[in-house]
Amino acid sequence: MSTEAPAEPRTRVHYPAPIEAAIARLILLLHGEYGLSARAVALLLLQGDAEVERLVRAQEGERAAAIAGVVAEIEPAFSGPLSYVIGLARQAAADRIAGRTASPPTRTRGGFAEWLGRAMMRPLTGLPILLIVLYFGLYQFVGVFGAGTLVNLLEGTLFDKHINPWVTAAVTRVLPWPVANSLFVGEYGLFTMGLKYAVAIILPIVTTFFLVFAIIEDTGYLPRLALLTDRVLKRVGLSGRAVIPMVLGLGCDTMATMVTRVLETTRERIIATLLLALAIPCSAQLGVILALLAGWPAGLAIWAGVVGLVFLLVGYLAAKLMPGRPASFYMEIPPLRWPAPANVLVKTYTRLEWYLAEVLPLFLFASVLIWVGQLTHVFPWAVTVFTYPVQWIGLPRPAAVAFLFGFFRRDYGAAGLYDLAQSGGLTPPQLLVAMVTLTLFLPCVAQLLMMSKERGWRTALAMAAFIVPFAFGVGFVLNATLRLLRI
């Protein structure tokens, strides 16, 4: 006679009848090997998991069309996404389990953290808190300290006074030929421009941003910000969940474009991708903008107002023009807590490691492309082409180089404008127009490739074809307005 204790019964989540019927039909059609139960694969298919869909198409052959038909047939039965309906059923099952196994405390003790967490989600108190976070986190720490103090120390003192002169002299001794010499040093050299931009201008900015973002992330503020912004984001066809890729876009738009996968519907992902490409500056670009406009608060307010208005207007029109259901939103709210220093440092280090591995080679590669373009006269020709729209919005001809750089990397273009402004090549109104136009300008090559991967090349090219003339159109209107108001 066995003395083993009986196994604990497994809890099975029961979904609405149409979903259970669809699961049963899918199980009969699924014959491949997935490393999961057929029921789990069926649920992932109903939730629109792209990876599982690819595996099913690869393994099921002719049955793949019938499987896709079952999924398409069940979707109209519910007003919201199937992933939302499935999530609600799982939440209800979790609540039932918790009700049988746990007893809630008879008295709740509300402390300052709980009060603050609620205040962050209410518009009356949440908006002032958000402004405080933006002012001290982005403006003061990233803009003033990172893009001001640290950049001046690294670029003005370390590179311009010590590293660049020494490297230029060393390379000139080893490679006295001007063509070979210009690849490494000079106006567009690998060391004197590519490495300087990446390490002296961009690295301190992204470091301070990643540090602030890690602190915000570790406190539990992001889900509360999602709830706070949900009503506004619904106006542009998104939900509060979209605040995650939007905030990540302030770090790197390429990474944020990939993170749009967390959004529920294809409609939301397309709108979010368009807004990321158009109106969300990356951390390095944002840091340069904050550094250049820090001494002109009115100009910074105008820049933020124009970009914010474009974000809302384009998002609203996209939501009206694109077919599909309105976005739904649900999210777990973790407790508000003090950030753990170890977590913050690990996250910051990991993202910096990604920056050095992924972005630094792009800066150097861009320098090589520019060098080749100079030798073949392609680059001067492209700069000449860009001078026409640049002058059309009231900027000097040298600004065309920065916009061309911006196609290789947005932060590369911002760094070029930083150099031009520091040398006195732009007046304050011209600087404002340049910052707005470059913010709205064509996404960098890496982001364009990610857009093509996530949304398809036709959608990516259509977005790019809209963004370029639109950005210069906004720059033209802004320049005309500033002239009219004599600003």
C-alpha positions in Angstrom: 0.0 0.0 0.0 1.4 3.4 -1.0 2.2 5.8 1.8 2.8 8.8 -0.5 0.7 11.9 0.1 -1.8 12.6 -2.7 -0.6 15.2 -5.2 -2.1 18.7 -4.9 -4.8 19.3 -7.5 -3.8 21.7 -10.2 -5.8 24.8 -10.5 -7.2 25.3 -14.0 -8.3 28.7 -15.2 -11.6 28.6 -16.9 -12.1 31.2 -19.6 -15.4 32.4 -21.2 -17.2 29.7 -23.3 -16.2 31.1 -26.7 -12.5 31.1 -25.7 -12.7 27.6 -24.3 -14.4 26.4 -27.5 -11.6 28.0 -29.6 -9.0 26.4 -27.4 -10.5 23.0 -27.9 -10.6 23.5 -31.7 -7.0 24.7 -31.7 -5.8 21.7 -29.6 -7.2 19.3 -32.3 -5.2 21.2 -35.0 -1.9 21.5 -33.2 0.4 18.5 -34.0 3.9 20.1 -33.7 6.4 19.9 -30.9 6.6 23.2 -29.0 7.9 22.3 -25.6 4.6 23.4 -24.1 1.2 21.9 -23.7 -1.2 22.3 -26.6 -3.5 24.3 -24.4 -0.7 26.7 -23.6 0.2 27.1 -27.2 -3.5 27.7 -28.1 -3.7 30.5 -25.4 -0.6 32.1 -26.8 -2.0 32.1 -30.3 -5.2 33.7 -29.0 -3.2 36.4 -27.3 -1.3 37.2 -30.6 2.2 36.0 -29.6 4.2 36.7 -32.7 7.0 34.1 -31.9 4.4 31.3 -31.4 2.6 32.3 -34.6 5.9 31.9 -36.5 6.6 28.5 -34.9 3.1 27.3 -35.8 3.4 28.4 -39.4 6.7 26.6 -39.6 5.5 23.3 -38.0 1.9 22.9 -38.9 2.1 23.3 -42.7 -1.4 23.3 -44.3 -3.1 23.3 -40.9 -1.6 26.8 -40.2 -4.3 28.5 -42.3 -7.1 26.7 -40.4 -5.4 27.7 -37.0 -5.2 31.3 -38.1 -8.9 31.1 -39.1 -10.0 29.9 -35.6 -8.1 32.8 -34.0 -9.6 35.4 -36.4 -13.1 33.9 -35.9 -13.1 34.3 -32.2 -11.7 37.9 -32.0 -15.0 39.7 -32.9 -16.8 37.9 -30.1 -15.3 40.3 -27.6 -15.2 44.1 -27.5 -11.6 44.2 -26.2 -8.4 42.3 -27.2 -8.4 38.6 -26.4 -5.2 39.1 -24.3 -7.2 41.5 -22.1 -10.1 39.0 -21.7 -7.7 36.2 -20.9 -5.8 38.4 -18.4 -9.1 39.2 -16.6 -9.9 35.5 -16.3 -6.5 34.8 -14.8 -6.8 37.7 -12.4 -10.2 36.4 -11.2 -8.7 32.9 -10.7 -5.8 34.4 -8.8 -8.2 36.3 -6.6 -10.2 33.1 -5.9 -7.0 31.3 -4.9 -5.9 34.2 -2.7 -9.3 34.2 -1.1 -9.1 30.5 -0.1 -5.5 30.6 1.1 -4.9 34.1 2.6 -6.7 36.3 5.1 -6.5 40.1 4.6 -5.5 42.1 7.7 -8.4 43.5 9.6 -6.8 46.9 9.8 -4.8 48.6 7.1 -1.9 50.9 8.0 -1.5 53.7 5.4 1.8 55.4 5.5 3.5 58.2 3.6 4.5 55.9 0.8 0.9 54.8 0.2 -0.3 58.3 0.3 2.4 59.4 -2.1 1.7 56.5 -4.5 -2.0 57.5 -4.7 -1.0 61.2 -5.2 1.2 60.2 -8.1 -1.9 58.8 -10.0 -4.3 61.7 -9.4 -4.1 64.5 -12.0 -4.3 67.3 -9.4 -1.3 66.1 -7.5 0.3 63.8 -10.1 1.1 66.5 -12.7 3.1 68.7 -10.2 5.0 65.6 -9.1 5.8 64.8 -12.7 7.0 68.3 -13.3 9.3 68.1 -10.2 10.7 64.7 -11.5 11.3 66.3 -15.0 12.9 69.4 -13.6 15.3 67.8 -11.2 15.8 64.5 -13.0 16.0 65.6 -16.6 16.7 69.3 -16.6 19.0 69.8 -13.7 20.8 66.4 -13.5 20.9 65.3 -17.2 20.7 68.8 -18.9 22.7 71.0 -16.5 25.1 68.5 -14.8 25.4 65.8 -17.5 25.3 67.9 -20.7 26.8 71.0 -19.1 29.4 70.3 -16.4 30.5 66.8 -17.5 30.5 67.5 -21.2 32.5 70.7 -20.7 35.0 68.8 -18.6 35.4 65.9 -21.0 35.1 67.8 -24.3 36.6 71.2 -23.5 39.4 70.1 -21.1 40.2 66.5 -21.8 39.7 66.1 -25.5 40.2 69.6 -27.0 43.3 70.4 -24.9 45.0 67.1 -24.4 43.7 64.0 -26.3 43.0 65.5 -29.8 46.2 67.5 -30.1 48.3 64.5 -29.0 46.5 62.1 -31.3 46.7 64.5 -34.3 50.4 64.9 -33.8 51.0 61.2 -33.5 48.9 60.3 -36.5 50.5 63.0 -38.6 53.9 61.5 -37.8 52.9 58.0 -38.7 50.6 58.9 -41.7 51.9 62.0 -43.4 49.6 61.5 -46.4 46.5 63.8 -46.2 44.0 61.2 -47.5 45.0 58.5 -45.0 45.5 61.1 -42.3 42.0 62.6 -42.7 40.4 59.2 -41.8 41.7 59.4 -38.2 42.1 63.1 -37.5 40.8 66.4 -38.8 37.3 67.7 -39.1 35.6 64.3 -39.5 38.3 62.0 -38.2 37.6 58.7 -36.3 39.4 60.1 -33.2 38.9 63.8 -33.4 35.2 63.7 -34.2 33.7 60.2 -34.0 35.3 59.2 -30.7 35.0 62.7 -29.3 31.3 62.9 -30.0 30.6 59.4 -28.6 32.7 59.7 -25.4 33.0 63.4 -24.6 29.5 64.6 -25.6 27.1 61.7 -25.7 28.5 59.3 -23.0 28.1 61.7 -20.0 24.6 62.5 -21.2 23.3 59.0 -21.6 25.1 58.0 -18.3 23.2 60.6 -16.3 19.9 59.7 -18.1 20.3 56.0 -17.5 21.0 56.7 -13.9 17.9 58.8 -13.5 15.8 56.3 -15.4 17.0 53.4 -13.3 16.1 55.3 -10.1 12.6 56.1 -11.5 12.1 52.5 -12.6 13.2 51.0 -9.3 10.9 53.2 -7.2 7.7 51.9 -8.9 6.9 55.3 -10.3 6.5 54.2 -14.0 3.3 52.2 -13.5 1.8 55.2 -11.7 2.9 57.5 -14.5 1.1 55.1 -16.9 -2.1 55.5 -15.0 -1.7 59.2 -14.8 -1.2 59.6 -18.5 -3.7 57.0 -19.6 -6.5 59.5 -20.3 -4.3 61.7 -22.4 -2.7 58.8 -24.3 -6.1 57.5 -25.2 -6.7 60.7 -27.1 -3.9 59.7 -29.4 -5.0 56.1 -29.9 -2.8 54.7 -27.2 -3.2 53.5 -23.6 -1.3 54.2 -20.4 0.9 51.1 -21.1 2.4 53.2 -24.0 4.2 55.4 -21.5 6.8 52.5 -21.1 8.1 52.7 -24.7 7.7 56.5 -24.7 9.8 56.9 -21.6 12.3 54.4 -22.9 12.4 56.5 -26.1 13.9 59.3 -24.1 16.8 56.9 -23.6 17.0 55.3 -27.1 14.2 55.4 -29.7 15.6 52.2 -31.4 15.2 50.2 -28.2 11.8 51.8 -27.5 10.6 50.8 -31.0 11.3 47.2 -30.2 9.5 47.6 -26.8 6.3 48.7 -28.6 5.7 44.9 -28.6 4.2 45.3 -25.1 1.2 47.2 -26.6 -2.0 45.2 -27.2 -2.9 45.9 -30.8 -1.2 46.4 -34.2 -2.9 49.8 -34.4 -1.3 50.9 -31.1 2.1 49.7 -32.2 2.0 51.6 -35.5 0.9 54.9 -33.8 3.5 54.5 -31.0 6.2 53.8 -33.6 5.3 56.9 -35.6 5.3 59.1 -32.5 8.6 57.7 -31.3 10.2 58.4 -34.7 8.7 61.9 -34.9 8.4 63.6 -31.5 10.5 61.7 -28.9 14.1 62.8 -28.6 16.7 60.2 -27.4 18.6 60.9 -24.2 21.7 62.3 -25.9 19.7 64.5 -28.2 17.6 65.6 -25.3 20.6 66.3 -23.2 22.2 68.5 -25.9 18.9 70.4 -26.3 18.7 71.0 -22.5 22.4 72.1 -22.5 22.0 74.5 -25.3 18.6 76.0 -24.2 19.3 75.9 -20.4 20.3 79.6 -20.4 17.1 80.5 -22.3 14.1 79.0 -20.3 11.5 80.7 -22.6 13.2 79.0 -25.6 13.2 75.6 -23.8 9.5 76.1 -23.0 8.7 76.9 -26.7 10.6 73.8 -27.9 8.7 71.6 -25.4 5.4 73.2 -26.3 5.9 72.8 -30.1 7.1 69.2 -29.8 4.3 68.3 -27.3 1.7 69.9 -29.6 3.0 67.9 -32.6 2.9 64.7 -30.5 -0.8 65.3 -29.6 -1.9 66.6 -33.0 -0.2 63.8 -35.1 -1.3 61.1 -32.6 -4.9 62.4 -32.6 -5.1 62.5 -36.4 -3.4 59.0 -36.7 -6.0 57.6 -34.2 -8.8 59.1 -36.2 -7.5 57.8 -39.6 -6.4 54.3 -38.5 -9.1 51.7 -38.2 -9.4 49.5 -35.2 -10.7 49.3 -31.6 -9.7 51.9 -29.0 -6.9 50.9 -26.7 -7.7 49.1 -23.4 -5.4 49.3 -20.4 -4.7 47.3 -17.2 -1.5 47.1 -15.2 -0.4 45.8 -11.8 0.8 48.6 -9.4 3.8 47.6 -7.3 4.4 49.1 -3.9 6.3 52.5 -3.9 9.7 52.0 -2.4 13.2 53.5 -2.1 15.4 52.5 -5.0 18.0 49.9 -4.2 21.4 51.2 -5.0 22.6 47.9 -6.2 19.7 47.6 -8.6 20.2 51.1 -9.9 23.9 50.6 -10.5 23.4 47.2 -12.2 20.7 48.6 -14.6 22.8 51.7 -15.4 26.0 49.6 -16.0 24.0 47.2 -18.2 22.6 50.0 -20.4 26.0 51.7 -20.6 27.5 48.4 -21.7 24.8 48.2 -24.4 25.6 51.8 -25.4 29.4 51.2 -25.7 28.8 47.9 -27.6 26.1 49.1 -30.0 26.3 52.8 -30.4 30.1 53.6 -30.2 30.8 51.5 -33.3 28.0 53.3 -35.1 29.7 56.7 -34.4 33.0 55.4 -35.7 31.2 53.8 -38.7 29.5 57.1 -39.5 32.9 58.8 -39.5 34.2 56.3 -42.0 31.1 56.8 -44.2 31.6 60.6 -44.1 35.3 60.1 -45.0 34.4 57.9 -47.9 31.7 60.4 -48.9 34.3 63.2 -48.8 36.7 61.3 -51.1 33.9 60.4 -53.6 32.3 63.9 -53.3 29.0 62.2 -52.4 29.0 63.8 -48.9 29.5 67.4 -50.2 26.7 66.8 -52.8 24.3 65.5 -50.0 25.2 68.5 -47.9 24.4 70.8 -50.8 21.0 69.1 -51.2 20.3 69.6 -47.5 21.2 73.3 -47.6 18.0 74.2 -49.5 15.5 73.0 -46.9 17.9 74.2 -44.1 18.0 77.7 -45.5 14.3 77.6 -46.2 13.7 77.4 -42.4 16.1 80.3 -41.7 19.3 78.4 -40.8 22.8 79.0 -42.1 24.3 76.5 -44.6 26.7 74.8 -42.1 23.6 73.5 -40.3 23.0 71.2 -43.2 25.9 69.0 -42.1 24.3 68.5 -38.7 21.0 67.4 -40.3 22.9 64.9 -42.5 24.7 63.6 -39.4 21.3 63.2 -37.8 20.4 60.5 -40.3 23.3 58.4 -39.1 22.5 59.1 -35.5 20.0 61.6 -34.1 22.5 62.4 -31.3 25.3 62.7 -33.8 23.3 65.5 -35.5 22.5 67.1 -32.1 26.2 67.0 -31.3 27.0 68.7 -34.6 24.6 71.5 -33.8 26.1 71.7 -30.3 29.5 72.5 -31.9 28.0 75.0 -34.3 26.1 76.8 -31.5 29.2 76.8 -29.3 31.2 78.5 -32.1 28.6 81.2 -32.4 27.2 80.0 -35.8 23.6 80.1 -34.6 21.6 82.9 -33.1 19.1 82.0 -30.3 16.0 82.0 -32.6 18.0 79.9 -35.2 19.1 77.5 -32.5 15.4 77.1 -31.3 14.3 76.4 -34.9 17.2 73.9 -35.4 16.4 72.1 -32.2 12.7 71.7 -33.0 13.3 70.6 -36.6 16.0 68.1 -35.7 13.8 66.7 -32.9 11.1 66.0 -35.5 13.5 65.0 -38.2 14.0 61.6 -39.9 14.9 58.9 -37.4 18.4 57.6 -37.4 19.5 54.6 -39.5 19.3 52.2 -36.6 15.8 53.3 -35.6 14.7 53.1 -39.3 16.0 49.6 -39.5 14.2 48.6 -36.3 11.0 50.2 -37.6 11.3 48.1 -40.8 11.9 45.0 -38.7 8.9 45.6 -36.4 6.4 47.2 -38.7 7.6 46.2 -42.2 9.6 48.2 -44.7 6.6 49.7 -46.4 5.3 51.2 -43.2 8.8 52.4 -42.2 9.4 54.1 -45.5 5.9 55.7 -45.5 6.6 57.1 -42.0 9.9 58.5 -43.2 8.3 60.0 -46.3 5.8 61.8 -44.0 8.3 62.9 -41.3 10.9 64.7 -43.5 8.7 67.3 -45.1 6.6 67.6 -42.0 9.6 68.4 -39.8 10.9 71.1 -42.2 7.3 72.4 -42.5 7.0 72.9 -38.7 10.5 74.5 -38.7 9.4 77.0 -41.4 6.2 77.9 -39.5 8.1 78.3 -36.3 10.8 80.5 -37.9 8.1 82.7 -39.6 6.3 83.0 -36.2 9.5 84.0 -34.3 10.2 86.6 -37.0 6.7 87.9 -36.9 6.8 88.2 -33.0 10.4 89.6 -33.2 11.6 87.0 -30.8 
